């Protein structure tokens, strides 16, 4: 859904992002905040910022940012994103 919203903003920046995109993002931030309150992950960053960073990581090197040329590139990208996400969360 996030990728579709990004494409919409590129194609039609004058149109607002649909509520169907906002609701799941709000819910994700609420889940992150809950895990922070429960002490499962550190509250170093606000929940919304952690969510946004994870979304940005997930769309890197996708059709929005194409550079993947092989299966090895995909595997390396996935490993890099996971390591980066863990470092952000544990920081």
C-alpha positions in Angstrom: 0.0 0.0 0.0 2.9 2.4 0.8 4.4 1.9 -2.6 1.1 2.6 -4.3 0.7 5.8 -2.3 4.3 6.8 -3.2 3.5 6.3 -6.9 0.3 8.3 -6.5 2.2 11.1 -5.0 4.6 11.0 -8.0 1.8 10.9 -10.5 -0.7 13.2 -8.9 0.9 15.2 -6.1 -2.2 17.4 -5.9 -4.3 14.5 -4.6 -4.3 13.5 -0.9 -3.1 10.1 0.1 -6.2 7.9 0.8 -7.2 7.2 4.3 -6.8 3.5 3.6 -3.0 4.2 3.5 -3.0 6.3 6.7 -4.9 3.9 8.9 -2.4 1.0 8.7 0.5 3.3 9.2 -1.1 4.7 12.3 -1.7 1.2 13.6 1.9 0.2 12.9 3.1 3.2 15.0 0.7 2.2 17.8 2.1 -1.3 17.8 5.7 0.0 17.9 4.7 2.4 20.8 3.2 -0.5 22.6 6.3 -2.7 22.3 8.3 0.3 23.5 6.1 0.7 26.6 6.4 -3.0 27.2 10.2 -2.8 27.2 10.5 -5.1 24.2 12.3 -2.5 22.1 14.0 0.7 23.2 12.1 4.0 23.0 15.1 5.8 21.7 13.2 7.1 18.7 9.5 8.0 18.6 7.3 5.2 17.3 6.3 7.2 14.2 10.0 7.8 13.3 10.9 4.1 13.7 8.0 3.2 11.5 9.0 5.7 8.9 12.6 4.5 8.9 11.5 0.9 8.4 9.2 1.9 5.5 12.1 3.8 3.9 14.4 0.9 4.3 11.7 -1.5 2.8 11.3 0.6 -0.4 15.0 1.1 -1.0 16.2 -0.6 -4.2 12.7 -1.5 -5.3 10.9 -0.2 -8.4 10.9 3.1 -6.7 14.7 2.9 -6.5 15.7 0.2 -9.0 19.3 -1.2 -8.8 18.7 -4.9 -8.2 20.1 -7.0 -11.0 20.3 -10.5 -9.6 19.1 -12.9 -6.9 22.3 -12.4 -5.0 21.6 -8.6 -5.0 18.2 -9.3 -3.5 19.7 -11.5 -0.8 22.3 -8.9 0.0 19.7 -6.2 0.1 17.5 -8.2 2.4 20.4 -8.9 4.8 21.5 -5.3 4.7 17.9 -4.0 5.5 17.5 -6.5 8.3 20.9 -5.6 9.9 20.1 -1.9 9.6 16.6 -2.3 11.0 18.0 -4.2 14.0 20.7 -1.5 14.5 18.1 1.3 14.4 15.7 -0.5 16.8 18.5 -1.4 19.3 20.3 1.9 19.2 
